[in-house]
């Protein structure tokens, strides 16, 4: 599947673990919603929303710790790649 055309929204059926409840849930879409860079800690946080049948299920945070140099495109590609490889 070519995920490069739309980096932020992906229609794919898979199971994803909710990081807060540790339960796996079936989804049919995920959207990279928010990018934050905490300047105090140098942590980069990317929020990803998960959906099934157009209903929002939950949001996971992906944290990249102590980033000195941030290339947003590479971080987005890494998050997307992790989903397609699962």
C-alpha positions in Angstrom: 0.0 0.0 0.0 1.4 3.4 -0.9 1.1 5.6 2.2 3.2 8.4 0.8 0.3 10.1 -1.0 -1.5 11.0 2.2 0.9 11.0 5.1 -1.6 11.9 7.8 -4.7 9.8 7.1 -4.7 6.0 6.4 -7.5 3.7 5.7 -6.3 0.2 6.7 -7.9 -2.6 8.6 -5.7 -3.9 11.4 -5.6 -4.5 15.2 -3.9 -1.8 17.3 -3.1 -1.8 20.9 -4.5 1.0 23.0 -1.5 2.2 25.1 -3.7 3.2 28.0 -5.7 0.0 28.4 -3.2 -2.4 26.8 -6.1 -4.0 24.8 -6.0 -4.6 21.0 -8.8 -3.2 19.0 -9.8 -3.5 15.3 -9.5 -0.3 13.4 -10.2 0.8 9.8 -8.5 4.2 9.8 -5.8 6.1 11.7 -5.0 9.7 11.5 -1.8 11.4 12.7 -3.5 14.3 14.4 -0.9 16.3 16.4 2.8 16.9 16.6 4.3 18.5 19.7 7.9 19.2 20.7 8.4 19.7 24.4 11.3 22.2 24.5 12.1 21.5 28.1 12.7 17.7 27.6 13.4 17.7 23.9 10.7 15.0 23.5 8.7 14.9 20.4 5.1 13.6 20.8 2.9 12.6 17.9 -0.8 11.9 18.6 -2.5 9.3 16.5 -6.3 8.9 16.5 -7.9 5.5 15.7 -11.3 4.9 14.1 -13.7 2.2 13.2 -16.8 2.8 11.1 -16.1 6.6 11.4 -16.3 6.4 15.2 -13.3 7.6 17.2 -12.0 4.8 19.4 -8.9 6.2 21.2 -5.7 8.2 20.8 -2.2 6.9 21.3 0.9 9.0 21.9 4.1 8.1 20.3 7.1 9.7 22.1 10.5 10.2 20.7 12.8 11.1 23.6 15.5 13.7 23.7 15.5 14.7 20.1 18.2 17.2 19.3 17.3 17.5 15.6 13.8 16.9 14.3 12.9 16.1 10.7 9.1 15.9 10.8 8.8 14.0 7.6 11.1 11.2 8.9 9.1 10.9 12.2 5.8 10.7 10.3 7.1 8.0 8.0 8.4 6.1 11.0 5.0 6.2 12.7 3.2 5.1 9.5 5.8 2.3 8.8 5.2 0.9 12.3 1.5 0.6 11.6 1.9 -1.1 8.3 4.4 -3.6 9.7 2.3 -4.7 12.6 
